[in-house]
Amino acid sequence: MKRTYLFLLLLIPALLLAQGLQQSIPGDPIPEDEYEEAEGSSYGLTGRVGTVTHNGLSYSQVRLMPEFNLGKFGFGLDIDFLIDAQGKIYKENWDDWEDYLNKIFYIRYGGRRDPYYFMAGCIPDYTLGHGLIFDHYSNMLRYPSSKNVGAYAGVNTPISGLGFEAFTHNIHKNQILAARAHINPLDYTGIPMLQNVKIGLNIGLDRNQYGKYEDEDDDNVPDIYDRFPNDKDVWLDSDQDGLADDQDFDLDGDGAIDHPDLNPWVASNFSNPDIIDVYPDFPFDADVFPDVATMYPKASELTIYSLDYVLPLVANDLFYLDHYGEYAKIDKHGSGIIFPGFSSKFFIFDAKFEFRNFADNFIPGYFDRLYDEQRTQVRIVQDSLNTVYSLYTKEDLIDQSKAALGWFGYLKANIANFGYVKVAYQDMYGEGMTTGKSLWANVTANPKAIEKLKEASIYYSQTHARYIDFIHPRTNSAALSGRVVYGVSETTDMIARYSETYSDINGDGKIKGEDEIISSFAIGVEFRF
């Protein structure tokens, strides 16, 4: 095993996965100029060995991620090997051509303000306008256990600032999509301040909200509760005896033949002559309550449109201030507006403050950081009679959102020799509304006073809640993550990271048990060469 690790580390260089680990929150600046053109070329060389939990099992992991940069062009790979206790490599990440394409961490050219630019691969942070549609969306929520190769590309012309951009979360599926067009309509006038106003038109859509869950046999029953995911003719097995309900005379597994009136299979296979007529006194099981699974169509589309603007007011080395606004409409649902909004940078602070006005049936920042998890979730309702399996989408929650007025604020403080603190809060008020409160917080310490501790960070959020629940911080709308980086030597770091998201599967309003807490933990060693 040690020889295998050493061989792999010498064979392929690697780059630490840093881009997808830093948590952004609503209000963070849009990463438009994140890629500065470098002189000449550069080559990153890092490797990592550690352990990781995948699908509930522990594996030894070798992560290998090379990166190459030349000017505005950059290219990175993510090649990971999961090795089980028997020394065998987990092969499901290597069995088709898409798996090999997924080894591309990113390919990019330029930044979002360059004349033309593109990025393909893992996208840790994507925002449109001022966040009423896409608000720091990431296609890396369950990375690396679940990988998406997304992409965006755009152009910025010198003609009155006219520009266009297109986005997809996954180039194989193309389900979560976005597009933007923007212009400086008064650029030609030369009027101070007004000549710099920028107007943008945005669209975001999910072409198939049920696309989170696979359906291998195309029977419209998702594999997550399809007991026979490779057979489209059957899907339920109430007593879990290996026989499909459509082929089982004893649905509840109690050893008694079910009554024909309650079990269609018994009725159809013993109908000539009718088994009831032949055995009128037979003790058929009359207490039969088979599981129920809801079938779904292949696609359920949701579309959101928005119009935004930004007007710079003051811009110098000591103080920056702009004014902005945005109007958004969820197709077949409600609308929302940000007006007025102000953004500023001064001293050690970045700040935003905006007034928000939302109509009935509207959720701001619909495509947010947790969207890949929340777009569809499983609901399992179990009582003394049977178990009912179904899916519900984030769209199903829109009708619970009531008209509201309120505000959103954001503050980031960069503290020298320590790190930074970021907090964002939304507080909405309205008659009968239940989703008006949201909180995001991120504390990252880079304490120079503590030798070898390079970073300790924690992120927490509760979004679109009736109230912020600090007594029970694990809620259906919450997320938690943390990361620690400890320098073992000049070329070696030990890294640990943990994350939790939650799903209230049984609908009781409480998060408990392994099925409702979706956690991920990884610890490893990073080598730099």
N, C-alpha and C positions, 0 to 999 in steps of 0.2 A: 504493500500500500504506500509506504514512504517513497519507494522508487517511482511509483505512478505520479504522486504529487510533484516530486522533483522534476520529472521528465516534462510534465505539463507546464510547470512554471518556467522552465528553460526554453520550451518550445514556442510559447506564445506570450508576448508582453501583454500588459493590461493597464487600464485606467480606472481608478476608483469611480464608482457610480455616485457622483456628488450632485448632479443637476436634479435628480428626482427625489432627493432626500430633504432639501430645504423646504419647509412648509410655507406657502404664501397664504395670505388671508385677504378678504375683500378690503379694498382700499389701497393695497400695495400698488406701486407704480406698474404700469404695463411694460413688460420687458421688450422695448422696441430697439434699444441700442446695445443689446447685451453682447454682441459679437464685434469687437474692434479688430480692424485689419492689422495683422501682425507682419513685421518685416521678416522676409525669408520664410523658413519653415520650422515647425516644431513637432516633436514626437513624444507622446506620453508613454510611460512604461511602468505599469503597476500590476501587481497580482494579489490575490487574496485566497486564503484557505480557512475554512471554518465549518460550522454546522448550520443547518437550516431545517425548518419544519415545512413540509410540503404535503398537502392532502392528509394531514394528521400523522404523517410519518417523519422520522428524523433521518437526515442524510448528511454525510460529509459533502462539503461543497468546495469546488475549485472554481473561482470566478476569474476570468481572463478578459480584459477590456483594453485593447490598444486604441490610441487616438492619434490622428495625424492632422496637422493644420498647416495650410499654405495660404497666406493672405486672408481673404474672406472665406476661403473654402475650408471645411472641416469634415472629418470622417472618423467615426468610432464604431467599434464592435463590442458586443457583449456575448461572450462565450462561456457558458457555465456548465459544469459537469456535476451531477448529483450522484453520489456513490452510496449504495446501501450497505447494511451490516455484513453482507456476503461479498463485498468488494465488486459488485456489479453496477455498471452505469445505468441510470434511469433512462430508458430508450425512448419514452414517449415524446421527449423533446427533440428527437432526431429521426423521426420516421416518415416525414414527407417534406416536400419542397418548401412549404410555408414555414416549417421549423427553421430551415436554413436562412430564409429571408429574415426571420425574426431575430437572427443573431446580429443584425445591423442595429446598433444602438442609435445612431443618427448619421445622416448625411445633410450638410447644410451649406448654404452660401449666403453671406451677408446678413443684415438685420432688417427689421421691418420698416426702417426709414430709408433704406438704400433704393436706388433706381429699380432694381429687381433683386429678388431674394427667394429662397425656398428652404424648407427643412423637412426631412422625412425621418421617421423612426419614433423614438420615445419623445413625447411632448409633455414636459412637466408642468407647463403653465400657459394657458391660452385665454385671452380676454378680448371681447369685442366692445367697442364704444366705451361706455362707463359702467358696464357690468350688468345691465338689466336682462341680457340674454345669456352670454357666456361670461362667467365671473371666476377667473382663475381655474378653469376646467383643466383636468389632467387625464391623459389616457394611461396613467401609470399607477392607478389606485392600488392594484394588487400585484404590482411589479415586485419581484421577477416571476412569481408563480403564474401570473397571467400577463402575457405580453401583447401589446398592440403596436403595429407599425402604422403610425399616422403620418399626416403630411399637411403642410400648408405652403402656399406660394403666392407671390404678389408682385405688383409693379407700382412704381410711383413716377409719374411723368412730370416734366417741367411745365405742362399746360395747366395753369391755375391749380396746381397741386392735385390734379386728377390721379386717382389710384384705385387699384382693385386687388382683392385678396380672396382666396378660396381655401377651405380647410376640410379635412376628413380625419376622424379619429382612428380609422383602420382602413388601409387601402385594399384589404381583401373583402371587407364587408360593406364599407361605405354606408353606414347607417346613421351615424351622428355627423352632420355636415353643417358648414357655415360658409357665408360669403359676405363681403363688404365692399362698398364703393364709397370713396370720399373725394372731396373737392374743397378748394378755397375760392368760393364764388366771387369775392370782392378783391381778389389779389391784384387785379389790373387797375383798381381805382386809386391806389396809393394813399388811401385814407388811413391815418394812424390807428393802430389797434384793429380796426375793422378789416383791414386788408389781411390780417392773420387769422380771422375766424375760419374754422374748419367744420364742415358739415359731413356727416357720414350716414349711410343707409346700410342696415345690417339685416341678415336673415339667418336663423338657426333652426335646424330641424332634426328630429329623430325619426328615421324612416320606418323603424321597427322597434317599438319600445319593449317588445318581448325578446329582442335579440340577445339579451344578457344570457339567457339559458339556451343550451343546445337542444335540438330535436333531430337526432340522427336518423330516425325512421320516418320523418315527415308525417306523423299522425296527428299533429297539432296538440300533442300532450308533451310538455317539456320533460327532458330526461331526468330532471331533478326529482320528479315524483312518478316517472314512468318506470314501472317495475320491469318492463321488457323493452328497453330503449332501441333494440335492433329488430323489433317485430311490430310493424304498424297496425296489425290486426288486433293486438291485445295490449293492455297497459296496467291493469290492476291485479293485485294478488292480496286480498284482504287478510288472509291468515298466514301469508308468507311461507307457503309450503312448496313453492316452485311451480304450482299450477295456476294459470291465469284464471281470473274469476269467470271468464267466458267458457272455461273448460273444466270447472270444478263443481262437484255435486255437494261439497261441504264448504261453503264460503267462510264460515267462522271457525273452522278447524276443531269442532267439538266432537267429531266422530259420527254425527248423525246426518242422514240425508235431508237436505233442505226441502221444504215444501215447494212443489212445482209452481205455486202462485207467487213465490218469492224468489225463486231461482230459475231464470229463463232456460239455463242449460238442462236442468232436470226436466222441465216441461217439454222441451223440444226433442230430447233423446228418449223419453218414455211416454210418448203421446199416442202410440198406435200398437196396442190399445192404451188408453190413458191409465197411467200408473195408479191414480186415485181410485179408478173404478175397479182395478184388479186387487188393490190392497187398501180397501176403505178404512181399515182399522190400524194401518201402519203408523207408528209414532214419528211422523215427519217433523223436522225441526221448524217451528213456526217463529222462532226468535232469530231471524236472520237480518243483519244490518250491514251490508257490504260497504266498503269504502267508496267514496265518490271523488272523481277527479274532473275538474273543469277543463274542457277543451278550448283552445284559442286559435284565432286566425293567424296566418303567418306574419301579418304586419298590422301595426296600429300606429299611424303616423301623427306626429305633433309638430307644429310649425309656429315660430315666433318671429315677429318683425320689429324693427326699432329704427328710430331716427334720432341722431345725436349731434351735438355741436360743442365746441370748446373755443373760448375767447381769452387769449393771454392778456393780463392786465398790467402786471409788473414783472420784469425779468432782469435781475442783475445778480452779482456774485453774493450779495448778502440776503436778498429776499426775492422769493418768486411767488406769484399769485395769479391764478386763472379762474375763470368762471365757466361753468358748463351746465348742460342739461341733456336729458334723454327721455324719449317717449317710446314705450314698447307695447305691443299687442300680441297676446297669445291667441292664435287662430281658434275660433269657436268658444273662446273663453273671455277673460277680462283684459284690462289694460292697466298700465302704471306709468308714472311720470316722476322724474327727478328734476326739480326746479324750485329754487335755485340751488346750484352746487358750487362749492369753492374748494380749491386745492392750493396748498401752500408749502413752501420749504423755508425754514429759517433756523439759525443756530444749529442745535443738534436734532431738530424735530422735522418730521414730515407729517402733515395733517390734512384731513378732509372733513368737510361738514356739508351735509346736503339735506334738503327737505324732500320728503317723499309723499306721494299721493297715489294710492292704489285703489282701483275699483274692485268690485266683487270678482272672485275667481281669477286672481292673479298672484303669481309667486315670483318675486324678483330673483335675478341670478339663477334662473332655472337650471341651466347647465353649469353647475358649480363643481367644486373639487370632489364631492362625493357622488356625483351624478351616476357614474358607472355602477355604483353599488345600489343607488336608490331608484334608478330608472324602472326597475321591476324587482319585486320581492315576493317570496313565497309566504302564503298564509295557510297554516294547518290548524283547523278547528276540530278538536277531538272531544267527544262527550261519551256518555255511557252507551250510545247506540252505534256510532260509526265515526270514521275520520273523513273529513272533507278537505281536499287539496285544491288550492286555487292560487292564482297570481293576482297581484294588484300593482298598478304602475304609479309613478309619481303624479301622472296626470289625474289619477283618481282622487288625489288629495287636493287638487285645485279647487274643487267645488266647496271645500271646507274653508277656503280663504275668503274673508269678508272685506268689504270696503274699509280702508283705514288711512289715517294721516299720521305722520310721524317723522322721525329723523334718523339719520345714519351718521355716525362719527368714526373717525379713524385717527390713531396717533401712533407714531413710531418714534422712539428715542434711541439714538446711537450714543452709548455710554463708553467713553474712552477707556481703554485697558480692561474692559469688562465684556461688552457685547451689545446686545440691543433687546428692547422690549417692544412688542407690537400688540395693540389691542384694538378691536373694532366691535361696535355695538349698534344694533338696530332696535329701535323702540317705536312700535306702531300702536295706534289706538283706533278702535272702531267698535260699533255695536255688534256683539255676537262673534267677534273674531277670536280665533284660537291659535293663530300662527304668527303673532306679531313680534315676538322677541327672538333675537339672535345674538350670540356672543362668539367671538373668535379671539384667541389669545396665543401668542407665541413668545417664549423667552429663550434666548440663545446666549450662552455665556462662552466667551473665549478668554478666560482669565489668565493674563500673563503672570499673575502673582503665584499661581499654583503650577508648579513645575510639572511638565509632561501632560497636563490635562489641556488638550487642544480645543475641545468643544463639549458642551453639555447643553442639550436643548430639549424643550418639551412644547408640544402643541396640543391644544384642546379647543373643541367647538361644540356648541349646541345651536342648531339652526331651525327657524320656522316653528318655534315652540310656543305653547300657551304662556309659559313662564320659564325662566332659567332655573333649572332644578340642581342646586348645589348639594342637596342631601343625597339624591340618587343621580350622580353624574352620568351613569350609563343609561342613555335613553335611545330611542329609535332614531333620533336626529342628531346624535352626538358622534364624535370621533376623537381619538387620543393617539398620540405617537410621541416617541422620544428617541434620542440618539446621543451616544457618548463616544468620543474619540480620545484615546489615550496613547501618547507617544512612547513606544517602547525604546526606540532608538531614532537616529536621524533618518533612517530609511524605512522604518517599520512602525505602523500604528495598529493598535487593537481597537476595533469598532464593534459596538453593540447597538442594535436598534430594535424597537418594539412598536407595534401599532395595534389598535383595536377599532373596529367598526361594529355596529350592532343592528340586529334585525329582530323585531318583535314577531316571531313566527306564529305564536299561538294567540296573538292579539289581546293579551291580558294587561297591556300597558306597563309591563315590567320586563327588564332584561335580566335573564339568568340562564345558566346552563351553557354547555359547550356549543349547542346548536344556535344560540342567539348571540353569542360573543364570537365574532370573527377576528381572531388574533393572529399575529405573525411576529416571530422572533428570530433574529439572526445575530450571530456573533462570529467574528472572524478576524483575521490578520491581513493588513494591507502592506504590500511590499512595493517600494519605489526603487527603480533602477536607473 
